Amino acid sequence: MPGALEDRRYLVIVNPVSRGGKAQEEGIWLLNRLKRAGVEYEALFTERAGHAEEMVVKWAEDFDVVVSVSGDGTTNEIINGIMKVPYSQLKLAMFPAGTADDFACNMGYDRKDKEQALRAILGDTYRTIDLIRYDDRYAAVTFGLGVDSEIADGAYKWKRFRIPAYFYSGLKKCFFEERKRYFVRFDYEDQTFEDWVLIAILCNAPLFGRYIKIHPEARMNDGILGLTIGREMPNVYGLILFLFACLGGRHGFSRKVSFHQVRRMRVECKTDTYAQIDGEVYRFDAGRVIELSVVPDALKVLVPPESLRDRRLPFVPREEPPEPVQLRLIPPRTGVAEDLEALSRRLKARVEQALEGARERRPRLALPGREQGRQQAFDFEKEEMRLVRRAARRLRKELGKG
């Protein structure tokens, strides 16, 4: 861990309903580990859509790192909060806890490896990435129009089933329901596209929906965005291309699919159009015009050190320059805002009470020593997760009563 860790200030934001409530367990695990490591942090649970963005904007100058314990939607809110406070020097760190975790996967996080995410959070390895700007907001991975957004909207009421819900919604839309048709106009790089489309996605990264390589050549740090256009086609043919896209992005053989590279783009929706932005679904009325562009080197993200050596990740190889020493017109506060400290202290106390209550049923856990072998370490991890799950259930009941 870096020597400056003791001076680093963390804000941990947990979306307790992400991944069907699994994120609350992930959050309790992380907060417990941070406490055991002696790390200074404040923690908050989101209560509604847009809450994460509000919290970041309000308290940005109190922290150095914002940790997102959530999925892509809440992470998008945090990113928009960071971009609204340009004088702050906030870095983003991930603790993947969503349905797809597209952003975290593209950044090199293993969504099943908690220890890896913890090392990234407490480490000093980072990447600087581009962002997609649309009107006055930002996206980290994708801005998409068309049938994928319609499928995501159909899967929303089954979201507790996570990825299978999207496959169910897609198959239902493909074989049993009449889907909408989308007519759009794109103006980009001195070109114009005006036609019916099945899907059109502006990509900052290739991986989309966890399994789909929608634009194989997209890179997150090259100052260029990838545009994938799938023209109108029969449902079954679209399903076949979807399967090829899941097999490493091999759908480009079809004349119905085209790949483009853009820096700036104007979109006009000629019909009512579903849109998905970093996994969240929106609906644009006919006549809506959206201005999109790339924002190079917009955000610093802490990543696992081993991810820098992974050539499969969507990055142009380059060495991160040393962080410049900048004159801050507004100096950072030396302490934490009183209202934030009170909220965080209350939440941390509730988490600790839930953990203590869960421990009452079993003996306290003892940290495994090196000589005790791999099996005991494995048993410890299993028991730790049982403890966290019991604590999460207790906390859900308590918060529900509150």
Secondary structure by P-SEA (a helix, b strand, c coil): cccccccbbbbbbbccccccaaaaaaaaaaaaaaaaacccbbbbbbcccaaaaaaaaaccccccbbbbcccaaaaaaaaaaaaaccccbbbbbbccccccaaaaaaaccccccaaaaaaaaaccbbbbbbbbbcccccccccccccaaaaaaaaacccccccaaaaaaaaaaaaccbbbbbbbbcccccccccccccccccccccccccccccccccccccccbbbbbbbccccaaaaaaaaaaaaccccccccccccccccccbbbbcccbbbbbcccbbbbbcccbbbbbbbbcccccccccccccccccccccbbbbcccccccccccccccccaaaaaaaaaaaaaaaaaaaaaaccccccccccccccaaaaaaaaaaaaaaaaaaaaaaaaaaaac
